[in-house]
Amino acid sequence: TRGDRILDVPLSEVGGKAANLGEVYNRVNLPVPPGFAVTAYACHHFLEYNQLPGWIEGKLKDLDVEDTESLMRVSREIQSQILSAAVPPDLEQSIMQAVRALKHKVGAPLGLSVRSSATSEDSEASFAGQHSTVLNVTEEQVIPAYKEVVSSTFNPRATFYRRTKGYSDQDVV
């Protein structure tokens, strides 16, 4: 947001839910919960910073999602790597700056909802319930919660859904 206006950001960068909330606020002037979106580019930056895209691609390349044991094992490995990865300093600074601005605007302690707004969602696909939502997140918990949500992109349920619907693993981050 900037001032009282939600910035126009393409659906491909923030996903359907976040983009639709912006449209509701900007065009219809209905109230929406205060917040901010972390872009898909930021997620790619986070993964690239930790040299994870090629590694993840290698793990998923020959994965048979019908083999539950393999799906569970590979998903755990990928999620573990993401959860232990460092958020790039510039991204962490930007997220924390947005949190502080939101805290200033709200004027109270924050209990944030950190959730995915998959960039393919609200098209012909619905990723509802596939990715994690972390509730009542404090300022100090935002970065770990962000990593949890990013890692949930590779949970067994989401990976199975993507593959069976014909989406590539890169389509939703």
LUMRO-802635 format. One record per atom (N, C-alpha, C): residue number from 1; atom name; x, y, z. Coordinates in pm, 1 decimal. Example, Ala and Ser with C-alpha at 12.3 -4.5 7.8 and 13.67 -1.06 7.14 Angstrom:
BEGIN
SITE/seq/atom/east/north/up
SITE/1/N/1319.0/-569.0/780.0
SITE/1/CA/1230.0/-450.0/780.0
SITE/1/C/1320.0/-330.0/780.0
SITE/2/N/1285.0/-225.0/708.0
SITE/2/CA/1367.0/-106.0/714.0
SITE/2/C/1290.0/3.0/787.0
//
This chain:
BEGIN
SITE/seq/atom/east/north/up
SITE/1/N/84.0/-118.3/0.0
SITE/1/CA/0.0/0.0/0.0
SITE/1/C/88.1/124.1/0.0
SITE/2/N/32.1/232.5/-45.4
SITE/2/CA/98.2/361.6/-36.3
SITE/2/C/-11.4/460.1/3.3
SITE/3/N/4.9/518.7/120.6
SITE/3/CA/-99.2/607.0/170.4
SITE/3/C/-226.5/528.2/191.7
SITE/4/N/-335.9/577.9/133.2
SITE/4/CA/-462.8/507.8/144.5
SITE/4/C/-496.9/429.5/18.8
SITE/5/N/-403.1/412.7/-70.2
SITE/5/CA/-428.5/342.0/-195.5
SITE/5/C/-343.3/215.3/-202.1
SITE/6/N/-406.3/109.7/-241.4
SITE/6/CA/-333.5/-13.7/-264.9
SITE/6/C/-273.3/-3.8/-403.4
SITE/7/N/-143.7/-29.1/-412.9
SITE/7/CA/-75.2/-16.8/-540.5
SITE/7/C/-122.7/-122.1/-639.0
SITE/8/N/-127.9/-84.1/-765.4
SITE/8/CA/-164.8/-178.6/-869.9
SITE/8/C/-44.3/-266.3/-900.9
SITE/9/N/-57.9/-392.7/-869.5
SITE/9/CA/46.9/-490.7/-894.6
SITE/9/C/-18.5/-604.5/-972.0
SITE/10/N/47.0/-653.6/-1077.3
SITE/10/CA/-15.6/-757.9/-1158.5
SITE/10/C/-42.8/-886.1/-1081.2
SITE/11/N/-149.7/-953.3/-1119.6
SITE/11/CA/-188.2/-1081.3/-1062.3
SITE/11/C/-71.4/-1179.2/-1065.9
SITE/12/N/8.5/-1174.6/-1170.8
SITE/12/CA/121.2/-1267.1/-1185.1
SITE/12/C/228.0/-1245.1/-1079.0
SITE/13/N/226.2/-1132.1/-1012.3
SITE/13/CA/326.3/-1103.5/-909.7
SITE/13/C/277.6/-1127.1/-767.5
SITE/14/N/146.1/-1118.2/-743.3
SITE/14/CA/97.5/-1133.7/-606.4
SITE/14/C/-9.0/-1240.7/-590.9
SITE/15/N/-56.3/-1297.7/-700.3
SITE/15/CA/-158.8/-1400.9/-692.9
SITE/15/C/-298.6/-1342.3/-687.6
SITE/16/N/-394.1/-1429.4/-710.1
SITE/16/CA/-533.3/-1388.1/-722.4
SITE/16/C/-594.0/-1325.8/-598.6
SITE/17/N/-571.3/-1385.4/-482.5
SITE/17/CA/-633.7/-1332.5/-361.2
SITE/17/C/-587.7/-1190.3/-331.9
SITE/18/N/-457.7/-1169.5/-333.6
SITE/18/CA/-404.7/-1036.4/-304.1
SITE/18/C/-447.7/-935.1/-409.9
SITE/19/N/-440.9/-974.9/-537.1
SITE/19/CA/-481.1/-883.6/-644.7
SITE/19/C/-629.7/-848.5/-634.1
SITE/20/N/-712.1/-946.9/-602.7
SITE/20/CA/-855.3/-919.8/-590.0
SITE/20/C/-886.8/-828.7/-472.3
SITE/21/N/-815.3/-844.1/-361.6
SITE/21/CA/-834.9/-752.2/-248.6
SITE/21/C/-799.4/-609.4/-290.1
SITE/22/N/-693.0/-593.9/-367.6
SITE/22/CA/-655.5/-462.3/-418.3
SITE/22/C/-763.2/-403.6/-507.5
SITE/23/N/-820.1/-486.9/-592.6
SITE/23/CA/-927.6/-440.5/-681.7
SITE/23/C/-1050.0/-397.6/-601.5
SITE/24/N/-1086.2/-475.5/-500.9
SITE/24/CA/-1201.7/-441.7/-416.9
SITE/24/C/-1179.2/-306.5/-350.3
SITE/25/N/-1060.0/-284.6/-299.6
SITE/25/CA/-1029.5/-158.7/-231.1
SITE/25/C/-1021.4/-40.8/-328.4
SITE/26/N/-947.7/-58.6/-437.5
SITE/26/CA/-924.0/51.5/-530.9
SITE/26/C/-1046.0/88.6/-614.1
SITE/27/N/-1121.5/-8.9/-660.2
SITE/27/CA/-1228.8/18.9/-755.6
SITE/27/C/-1366.4/30.4/-693.0
SITE/28/N/-1388.7/-41.8/-584.1
SITE/28/CA/-1520.6/-43.2/-522.9
SITE/28/C/-1522.4/31.6/-390.1
SITE/29/N/-1402.6/60.5/-339.9
SITE/29/CA/-1386.5/132.3/-213.5
SITE/29/C/-1450.1/61.5/-94.5
SITE/30/N/-1448.5/-70.3/-97.3
SITE/30/CA/-1494.1/-145.9/17.6
SITE/30/C/-1375.2/-169.6/110.4
SITE/31/N/-1400.7/-183.2/238.5
SITE/31/CA/-1288.6/-205.1/331.3
SITE/31/C/-1226.3/-343.5/311.8
SITE/32/N/-1096.5/-346.6/321.9
SITE/32/CA/-1021.3/-472.6/321.1
SITE/32/C/-925.6/-470.0/439.3
SITE/33/N/-887.5/-585.6/488.9
SITE/33/CA/-794.2/-586.3/601.9
SITE/33/C/-661.5/-521.1/561.4
SITE/34/N/-601.9/-443.9/650.2
SITE/34/CA/-471.3/-385.2/617.3
SITE/34/C/-366.8/-495.2/604.1
SITE/35/N/-275.6/-476.1/512.5
SITE/35/CA/-172.3/-576.9/493.4
SITE/35/C/-80.5/-539.7/379.4
SITE/36/N/-1.6/-635.9/337.8
SITE/36/CA/89.1/-616.6/225.3
SITE/36/C/113.6/-752.5/161.4
SITE/37/N/162.9/-750.6/39.2
SITE/37/CA/192.6/-874.0/-32.6
SITE/37/C/341.6/-881.3/-61.8
SITE/38/N/395.4/-999.4/-50.9
SITE/38/CA/532.1/-1026.8/-90.9
SITE/38/C/520.3/-1091.6/-229.1
SITE/39/N/588.8/-1036.7/-327.1
SITE/39/CA/569.3/-1078.4/-465.7
SITE/39/C/629.2/-1215.5/-497.5
SITE/40/N/583.7/-1269.6/-609.7
SITE/40/CA/640.3/-1393.8/-661.6
SITE/40/C/788.4/-1373.9/-693.4
SITE/41/N/823.6/-1255.8/-741.6
SITE/41/CA/964.6/-1226.3/-769.0
SITE/41/C/1047.2/-1240.5/-641.1
SITE/42/N/993.4/-1193.3/-528.6
SITE/42/CA/1064.9/-1205.5/-401.3
SITE/42/C/1086.1/-1351.6/-364.3
SITE/43/N/987.9/-1434.9/-390.6
SITE/43/CA/1000.7/-1577.7/-362.9
SITE/43/C/1110.1/-1638.3/-450.2
SITE/44/N/1110.3/-1603.5/-578.1
SITE/44/CA/1215.6/-1652.8/-667.3
SITE/44/C/1352.7/-1604.0/-620.6
SITE/45/N/1359.6/-1479.2/-576.5
SITE/45/CA/1484.4/-1422.2/-525.4
SITE/45/C/1533.3/-1502.1/-404.0
SITE/46/N/1443.0/-1532.2/-313.1
SITE/46/CA/1475.0/-1611.6/-194.3
SITE/46/C/1530.7/-1748.0/-234.0
SITE/47/N/1462.6/-1816.6/-324.8
SITE/47/CA/1507.1/-1948.9/-366.8
SITE/47/C/1640.4/-1941.4/-441.6
SITE/48/N/1654.1/-1844.7/-531.1
SITE/48/CA/1778.5/-1828.0/-606.8
SITE/48/C/1896.1/-1794.7/-514.6
SITE/49/N/1872.1/-1708.7/-417.2
SITE/49/CA/1975.6/-1668.4/-322.1
SITE/49/C/2037.5/-1790.6/-254.2
SITE/50/N/1955.7/-1891.4/-234.3
SITE/50/CA/2000.4/-2014.4/-168.2
SITE/50/C/2030.6/-2127.0/-266.6
SITE/51/N/2034.3/-2094.0/-393.6
SITE/51/CA/2064.9/-2189.8/-500.7
SITE/51/C/1974.3/-2313.0/-494.9
SITE/52/N/1845.8/-2289.1/-469.4
SITE/52/CA/1751.5/-2399.8/-454.6
SITE/52/C/1675.7/-2439.4/-581.3
SITE/53/N/1650.4/-2350.7/-676.6
SITE/53/CA/1568.0/-2393.0/-790.9
SITE/53/C/1619.1/-2516.5/-864.7
SITE/54/N/1746.0/-2521.1/-898.5
SITE/54/CA/1800.7/-2637.4/-968.3
SITE/54/C/1796.2/-2762.1/-882.4
SITE/55/N/1826.3/-2746.8/-754.5
SITE/55/CA/1823.0/-2859.5/-661.5
SITE/55/C/1680.9/-2914.1/-649.6
SITE/56/N/1583.1/-2822.1/-635.2
SITE/56/CA/1442.0/-2863.3/-624.9
SITE/56/C/1399.1/-2932.0/-754.1
SITE/57/N/1434.5/-2873.5/-866.4
SITE/57/CA/1398.9/-2932.2/-996.2
SITE/57/C/1453.7/-3074.1/-1007.5
SITE/58/N/1576.4/-3092.2/-962.5
SITE/58/CA/1636.1/-3225.9/-964.7
SITE/58/C/1561.3/-3324.5/-877.4
SITE/59/N/1518.3/-3280.8/-760.4
SITE/59/CA/1443.4/-3367.2/-668.9
SITE/59/C/1307.8/-3406.2/-726.5
SITE/60/N/1245.3/-3312.6/-799.7
SITE/60/CA/1110.1/-3336.1/-850.6
SITE/60/C/1106.9/-3397.7/-990.6
SITE/61/N/1220.0/-3393.9/-1059.6
SITE/61/CA/1224.7/-3431.4/-1201.5
SITE/61/C/1157.7/-3565.5/-1231.5
SITE/62/N/1198.0/-3668.7/-1166.1
SITE/62/CA/1144.9/-3802.1/-1195.1
SITE/62/C/1049.8/-3852.0/-1086.5
SITE/63/N/997.8/-3759.9/-1005.5
SITE/63/CA/909.0/-3799.7/-896.3
SITE/63/C/775.5/-3851.1/-950.0
SITE/64/N/738.5/-3968.8/-906.4
SITE/64/CA/606.8/-4025.2/-936.9
SITE/64/C/515.7/-3988.9/-820.1
SITE/65/N/425.0/-3894.7/-841.8
SITE/65/CA/340.2/-3848.8/-731.4
SITE/65/C/241.3/-3955.4/-685.0
SITE/66/N/228.2/-4062.2/-762.4
SITE/66/CA/141.8/-4173.0/-720.1
SITE/66/C/212.2/-4263.1/-618.7
SITE/67/N/344.2/-4249.5/-606.9
SITE/67/CA/423.4/-4324.3/-509.1
SITE/67/C/426.7/-4240.4/-381.0
SITE/68/N/333.7/-4266.9/-292.4
SITE/68/CA/314.8/-4185.2/-172.7
SITE/68/C/440.5/-4174.5/-87.9
SITE/69/N/510.6/-4284.7/-70.5
SITE/69/CA/632.1/-4282.2/11.9
SITE/69/C/737.1/-4188.1/-47.1
SITE/70/N/759.3/-4195.9/-177.4
SITE/70/CA/855.6/-4107.3/-243.4
SITE/70/C/809.5/-3962.6/-238.2
SITE/71/N/681.6/-3940.4/-262.5
SITE/71/CA/626.0/-3805.3/-256.4
SITE/71/C/647.8/-3743.9/-118.6
SITE/72/N/620.9/-3819.7/-14.8
SITE/72/CA/638.6/-3770.5/122.1
SITE/72/C/786.4/-3740.9/150.4
SITE/73/N/874.9/-3830.4/111.1
SITE/73/CA/1018.3/-3814.3/137.4
SITE/73/C/1074.2/-3692.2/64.7
SITE/74/N/1045.8/-3680.4/-63.5
SITE/74/CA/1097.3/-3568.4/-142.3
SITE/74/C/1039.5/-3436.7/-90.9
SITE/75/N/912.1/-3435.0/-59.9
SITE/75/CA/850.7/-3313.1/-6.8
SITE/75/C/916.6/-3269.3/123.2
SITE/76/N/941.5/-3364.2/213.3
SITE/76/CA/1007.6/-3331.8/340.6
SITE/76/C/1146.7/-3274.1/317.2
SITE/77/N/1221.5/-3335.0/223.4
SITE/77/CA/1356.5/-3287.0/193.9
SITE/77/C/1353.8/-3143.1/141.8
SITE/78/N/1266.4/-3116.4/48.3
SITE/78/CA/1258.1/-2981.4/-10.1
SITE/78/C/1214.2/-2881.1/95.7
SITE/79/N/1111.3/-2915.0/171.1
SITE/79/CA/1062.4/-2823.0/273.8
SITE/79/C/1169.3/-2796.0/378.0
SITE/80/N/1243.6/-2896.4/416.2
SITE/80/CA/1350.8/-2879.2/514.3
SITE/80/C/1456.9/-2781.9/463.5
SITE/81/N/1494.8/-2794.9/337.8
SITE/81/CA/1594.1/-2704.1/279.6
SITE/81/C/1543.7/-2560.1/278.5
SITE/82/N/1417.7/-2541.3/243.3
SITE/82/CA/1361.2/-2405.7/239.4
SITE/82/C/1353.6/-2346.8/379.5
SITE/83/N/1309.5/-2426.3/475.8
SITE/83/CA/1296.9/-2376.7/612.5
SITE/83/C/1431.4/-2340.5/674.3
SITE/84/N/1537.4/-2408.1/632.1
SITE/84/CA/1669.1/-2377.4/688.1
SITE/84/C/1745.3/-2273.3/605.6
SITE/85/N/1689.0/-2231.2/494.1
SITE/85/CA/1754.7/-2133.7/405.9
SITE/85/C/1748.8/-1993.0/465.0
SITE/86/N/1846.4/-1912.6/426.8
SITE/86/CA/1850.6/-1772.5/470.9
SITE/86/C/1768.9/-1685.8/376.4
SITE/87/N/1692.7/-1596.3/433.8
SITE/87/CA/1622.5/-1497.5/352.3
SITE/87/C/1723.9/-1390.1/314.4
SITE/88/N/1730.7/-1352.7/186.2
SITE/88/CA/1827.7/-1249.9/146.3
SITE/88/C/1808.3/-1122.4/229.6
SITE/89/N/1918.2/-1058.8/269.8
SITE/89/CA/1906.8/-940.3/355.0
SITE/89/C/1815.0/-831.4/297.6
SITE/90/N/1821.3/-807.2/166.3
SITE/90/CA/1735.1/-703.5/109.0
SITE/90/C/1588.0/-740.5/118.6
SITE/91/N/1555.7/-867.8/100.2
SITE/91/CA/1417.1/-912.7/111.7
SITE/91/C/1370.2/-905.8/256.2
SITE/92/N/1453.5/-952.1/348.2
SITE/92/CA/1416.1/-945.6/490.1
SITE/92/C/1393.1/-800.6/532.5
SITE/93/N/1480.3/-711.9/488.7
SITE/93/CA/1465.4/-570.6/522.4
SITE/93/C/1334.5/-515.0/466.1
SITE/94/N/1300.5/-550.1/343.8
SITE/94/CA/1176.4/-501.5/282.1
SITE/94/C/1052.9/-553.8/354.5
SITE/95/N/1055.0/-682.6/388.9
SITE/95/CA/941.5/-740.7/461.3
SITE/95/C/925.9/-673.2/596.7
SITE/96/N/1037.2/-657.0/668.2
SITE/96/CA/1029.1/-597.0/801.2
SITE/96/C/988.4/-449.8/794.2
SITE/97/N/1030.2/-381.0/690.7
SITE/97/CA/987.4/-242.3/671.4
SITE/97/C/836.0/-237.0/649.1
SITE/98/N/782.5/-328.9/571.2
SITE/98/CA/637.9/-335.1/548.8
SITE/98/C/564.0/-368.4/677.8
SITE/99/N/620.7/-457.1/758.0
SITE/99/CA/559.8/-492.5/887.1
SITE/99/C/556.3/-370.3/978.6
SITE/100/N/668.2/-297.3/984.9
SITE/100/CA/672.0/-178.1/1071.1
SITE/100/C/572.5/-71.1/1023.2
SITE/101/N/561.2/-53.4/892.1
SITE/101/CA/465.7/43.5/837.3
SITE/101/C/322.9/1.4/871.1
SITE/102/N/294.4/-125.9/861.6
SITE/102/CA/161.9/-177.0/895.4
SITE/102/C/133.3/-158.5/1044.0
SITE/103/N/232.4/-187.5/1125.8
SITE/103/CA/217.6/-170.9/1270.9
SITE/103/C/189.9/-24.5/1304.5
SITE/104/N/260.3/66.2/1237.1
SITE/104/CA/237.9/209.6/1258.4
SITE/104/C/96.9/249.6/1215.8
SITE/105/N/51.8/197.1/1103.5
SITE/105/CA/-81.9/229.2/1051.8
SITE/105/C/-191.4/177.0/1143.2
SITE/106/N/-174.1/53.2/1192.1
SITE/106/CA/-274.8/-10.3/1276.6
SITE/106/C/-268.8/46.0/1418.2
SITE/107/N/-147.6/79.4/1463.4
SITE/107/CA/-131.4/138.7/1594.9
SITE/107/C/-149.8/41.8/1710.1
SITE/108/N/-129.2/-84.4/1684.6
SITE/108/CA/-146.4/-184.7/1789.7
SITE/108/C/-52.3/-301.4/1761.2
SITE/109/N/-33.0/-386.7/1859.3
SITE/109/CA/47.0/-506.8/1832.7
SITE/109/C/-16.5/-587.7/1719.5
SITE/110/N/67.7/-647.8/1638.6
SITE/110/CA/18.3/-720.1/1522.4
SITE/110/C/-4.0/-867.6/1552.9
SITE/111/N/-108.2/-920.7/1493.6
SITE/111/CA/-135.4/-1063.6/1487.8
SITE/111/C/-164.2/-1093.9/1342.1
SITE/112/N/-58.7/-1109.4/1263.9
SITE/112/CA/-71.2/-1120.8/1118.8
SITE/112/C/-113.1/-1260.2/1073.7
SITE/113/N/-170.6/-1264.2/956.0
SITE/113/CA/-197.0/-1388.2/885.7
SITE/113/C/-100.1/-1392.4/768.6
SITE/114/N/-10.8/-1489.7/768.4
SITE/114/CA/85.7/-1504.9/660.0
SITE/114/C/38.3/-1623.8/577.8
SITE/115/N/7.7/-1595.7/449.9
SITE/115/CA/-52.8/-1699.9/367.9
SITE/115/C/-12.2/-1685.2/223.5
SITE/116/N/-34.9/-1789.1/149.5
SITE/116/CA/-4.9/-1789.2/7.1
SITE/116/C/-118.9/-1724.7/-70.1
SITE/117/N/-82.1/-1663.1/-179.6
SITE/117/CA/-179.1/-1619.8/-279.8
SITE/117/C/-121.1/-1667.7/-411.8
SITE/118/N/-128.5/-1799.5/-433.7
SITE/118/CA/-62.4/-1862.8/-548.3
SITE/118/C/-91.1/-1788.9/-677.4
SITE/119/N/12.4/-1769.4/-757.9
SITE/119/CA/-2.0/-1689.6/-879.3
SITE/119/C/-86.9/-1757.2/-985.4
SITE/120/N/-109.9/-1887.0/-975.8
SITE/120/CA/-198.9/-1954.9/-1070.4
SITE/120/C/-340.5/-1965.0/-1015.9
SITE/121/N/-358.0/-1925.8/-891.9
SITE/121/CA/-486.9/-1941.0/-828.1
SITE/121/C/-585.7/-1838.0/-880.9
SITE/122/N/-711.0/-1869.2/-866.4
SITE/122/CA/-820.6/-1784.8/-911.2
SITE/122/C/-822.1/-1772.1/-1063.8
SITE/123/N/-749.4/-1862.3/-1131.9
SITE/123/CA/-765.0/-1876.8/-1275.8
SITE/123/C/-854.5/-1998.3/-1291.2
SITE/124/N/-814.9/-2096.1/-1370.9
SITE/124/CA/-893.9/-2219.0/-1380.2
SITE/124/C/-856.6/-2316.4/-1269.6
SITE/125/N/-756.3/-2283.7/-1189.9
SITE/125/CA/-712.2/-2372.1/-1081.9
SITE/125/C/-748.3/-2312.1/-946.9
SITE/126/N/-767.2/-2399.4/-851.1
SITE/126/CA/-787.5/-2354.5/-714.2
SITE/126/C/-689.7/-2428.8/-625.0
SITE/127/N/-601.4/-2353.6/-563.5
SITE/127/CA/-504.7/-2414.1/-473.7
SITE/127/C/-551.7/-2403.1/-329.2
SITE/128/N/-681.6/-2380.2/-310.9
SITE/128/CA/-737.3/-2363.3/-177.5
SITE/128/C/-698.7/-2480.4/-88.1
SITE/129/N/-642.9/-2448.0/26.4
SITE/129/CA/-606.7/-2548.4/124.2
SITE/129/C/-477.5/-2621.9/95.7
SITE/130/N/-412.0/-2592.3/-15.9
SITE/130/CA/-290.2/-2664.0/-52.4
SITE/130/C/-167.2/-2609.7/19.2
SITE/131/N/-163.7/-2479.6/42.3
SITE/131/CA/-46.6/-2415.5/102.6
SITE/131/C/-78.9/-2372.1/245.3
SITE/132/N/25.1/-2360.4/326.8
SITE/132/CA/6.4/-2325.4/468.0
SITE/132/C/-38.9/-2181.9/486.5
SITE/133/N/-113.2/-2161.7/592.3
SITE/133/CA/-146.9/-2030.3/644.8
SITE/133/C/-100.2/-2030.0/789.1
SITE/134/N/-25.9/-1926.7/826.9
SITE/134/CA/23.4/-1916.3/963.9
SITE/134/C/-48.4/-1796.4/1026.5
SITE/135/N/-120.2/-1821.4/1132.8
SITE/135/CA/-204.9/-1718.7/1194.5
SITE/135/C/-144.1/-1659.9/1321.2
SITE/136/N/-187.1/-1537.8/1351.5
SITE/136/CA/-149.0/-1467.0/1473.1
SITE/136/C/2.5/-1450.9/1483.4
SITE/137/N/64.2/-1414.9/1371.9
SITE/137/CA/209.6/-1401.2/1362.2
SITE/137/C/252.4/-1265.3/1417.4
SITE/138/N/347.8/-1267.0/1508.3
SITE/138/CA/401.4/-1142.5/1562.7
SITE/138/C/509.4/-1088.8/1468.9
SITE/139/N/550.9/-967.8/1494.8
SITE/139/CA/655.9/-904.5/1414.8
SITE/139/C/781.5/-991.6/1411.4
SITE/140/N/816.9/-1050.7/1524.7
SITE/140/CA/937.4/-1132.5/1535.0
SITE/140/C/923.9/-1266.5/1461.5
SITE/141/N/802.5/-1309.4/1435.1
SITE/141/CA/778.8/-1439.8/1372.3
SITE/141/C/754.0/-1431.1/1221.4
SITE/142/N/756.6/-1311.7/1164.8
SITE/142/CA/719.1/-1294.1/1024.2
SITE/142/C/811.9/-1370.6/930.1
SITE/143/N/940.8/-1361.3/948.0
SITE/143/CA/1034.0/-1426.4/855.5
SITE/143/C/1022.0/-1578.9/863.4
SITE/144/N/1022.0/-1640.1/981.6
SITE/144/CA/999.7/-1785.1/985.4
SITE/144/C/863.7/-1825.4/926.2
SITE/145/N/761.2/-1745.7/948.7
SITE/145/CA/628.8/-1775.8/892.2
SITE/145/C/631.9/-1766.4/739.9
SITE/146/N/703.0/-1667.3/686.6
SITE/146/CA/717.5/-1653.5/541.4
SITE/146/C/783.3/-1779.4/483.3
SITE/147/N/890.9/-1825.3/546.5
SITE/147/CA/959.2/-1945.2/498.2
SITE/147/C/868.5/-2068.2/507.4
SITE/148/N/786.5/-2075.3/609.7
SITE/148/CA/693.3/-2187.0/623.2
SITE/148/C/592.7/-2188.9/508.1
SITE/149/N/541.9/-2070.7/473.6
SITE/149/CA/445.7/-2062.4/364.0
SITE/149/C/513.2/-2096.8/230.8
SITE/150/N/633.8/-2044.8/207.9
SITE/150/CA/705.8/-2078.4/84.3
SITE/150/C/730.3/-2228.9/77.8
SITE/151/N/772.8/-2288.1/188.4
SITE/151/CA/801.7/-2432.1/188.3
SITE/151/C/675.5/-2514.2/163.1
SITE/152/N/561.4/-2463.3/203.4
SITE/152/CA/436.9/-2538.8/184.7
SITE/152/C/399.6/-2553.4/37.5
SITE/153/N/461.5/-2474.2/-48.1
SITE/153/CA/441.9/-2489.0/-191.7
SITE/153/C/483.5/-2628.9/-236.6
SITE/154/N/570.4/-2690.3/-159.1
SITE/154/CA/623.1/-2822.4/-194.1
SITE/154/C/576.0/-2930.5/-98.0
SITE/155/N/465.6/-2906.0/-26.6
SITE/155/CA/413.5/-3012.7/57.9
SITE/155/C/353.5/-3121.1/-33.3
SITE/156/N/337.7/-3242.3/16.5
SITE/156/CA/289.7/-3351.0/-69.4
SITE/156/C/156.2/-3320.7/-137.2
SITE/157/N/65.2/-3261.9/-64.0
SITE/157/CA/-68.4/-3231.3/-116.7
SITE/157/C/-60.2/-3134.4/-233.9
SITE/158/N/17.4/-3026.0/-217.9
SITE/158/CA/29.5/-2925.0/-323.3
SITE/158/C/103.2/-2980.9/-444.7
SITE/159/N/208.2/-3056.9/-421.0
SITE/159/CA/284.5/-3115.8/-531.2
SITE/159/C/197.5/-3214.0/-609.7
SITE/160/N/124.2/-3298.3/-539.1
SITE/160/CA/34.2/-3393.5/-604.5
SITE/160/C/-70.3/-3318.2/-687.2
SITE/161/N/-130.9/-3216.1/-629.0
SITE/161/CA/-234.1/-3139.3/-699.2
SITE/161/C/-177.8/-3076.0/-826.8
SITE/162/N/-62.9/-3010.6/-815.6
SITE/162/CA/-1.7/-2947.0/-933.3
SITE/162/C/20.6/-3047.5/-1044.5
SITE/163/N/83.3/-3157.1/-1008.0
SITE/163/CA/119.5/-3256.4/-1109.1
SITE/163/C/-3.6/-3317.8/-1174.4
SITE/164/N/-105.7/-3348.7/-1095.8
SITE/164/CA/-224.8/-3412.2/-1153.5
SITE/164/C/-309.2/-3314.1/-1234.1
SITE/165/N/-291.6/-3183.9/-1212.0
SITE/165/CA/-364.4/-3082.6/-1288.5
SITE/165/C/-282.5/-3027.6/-1404.6
SITE/166/N/-158.2/-3074.6/-1418.1
SITE/166/CA/-75.7/-3034.5/-1531.6
SITE/166/C/1.5/-2905.4/-1514.6
SITE/167/N/16.7/-2856.8/-1392.1
SITE/167/CA/94.3/-2735.3/-1366.5
SITE/167/C/238.3/-2772.8/-1337.0
SITE/168/N/331.3/-2690.7/-1383.1
SITE/168/CA/470.2/-2715.4/-1347.5
SITE/168/C/491.5/-2666.3/-1205.1
SITE/169/N/596.5/-2714.6/-1144.3
SITE/169/CA/624.3/-2675.8/-1006.0
SITE/169/C/661.7/-2528.9/-996.4
SITE/170/N/709.9/-2469.0/-1103.4
SITE/170/CA/747.5/-2327.7/-1103.5
SITE/170/C/627.2/-2235.5/-1123.5
SITE/171/N/511.8/-2290.4/-1163.9
SITE/171/CA/393.8/-2207.5/-1193.1
SITE/171/C/333.8/-2141.1/-1070.2
SITE/172/N/363.8/-2190.2/-953.0
SITE/172/CA/292.2/-2140.6/-835.6
SITE/172/C/376.3/-2065.6/-735.3
SITE/173/N/506.0/-2056.2/-758.3
SITE/173/CA/589.3/-1981.0/-664.5
SITE/173/C/604.5/-1837.7/-707.7
//
